[in-house]
Amino acid sequence: MFGRLGMSELLLIFGLVLIIFGPRQLPEIGRAMGRGIRDFKKAALELNDDQDDE
């Protein structure tokens, strides 16, 4: 699914994040990660478009 991470590892990571940051900050962290991934994809597409133009 995510490389070599199984379901038990993902649950452990999620549990640690929940303990460290608390339930109130998780939505904010999720939104920030989503924006970061979206910006990365957008930049990668623009880079591909620039290379295709040349």
N, C-alpha and C positions, 0 to 999 in steps of 0.2 A: 504494500500500500504506500508507505512513505519510505522507500528504500529498505533498510533492514530493521526498521522499527515495527514491532508487533503491537497487537492491541494492548497487552499488559504494560508494555513500555509507555505507550501513549497515555494510558490511564494514570500511570505513576507520574508522568510529567505534568499532566493536567492537575492531579492532586497537589503536587508541590507548588504549582503556580497559584492554585486556589488558596493554599495555606499562606504563601508569601504575600500575595497582593490583596487577597480578600475578594469577596463576591461583588463588591461595589465597583471595583476598578476593572474587572474582567471585560465588561462591554467596551470600555474605553480602549483597553489593550487590543481587543479584537478589531475595533474600528481602525486603530492606528496601523495594525498589521495589514488589514485589507487595503488601506490607502497606499501603504508601502509596496505591496504586491502589484496593485494597479498601476502605480507610477513606474515601477520597474518594467512591467509588460509594455507600457506605453513607450518608454525610452527604448526598449529593445526593438519594438516595431518601427520606431522612427529611424533607428540605426540601420535596420534592414532596408527601409525605404530609401535612405540616403545612399546605401551601397548599390542598390538596384539602379538608381539614377545615373551612377557613374559608369 
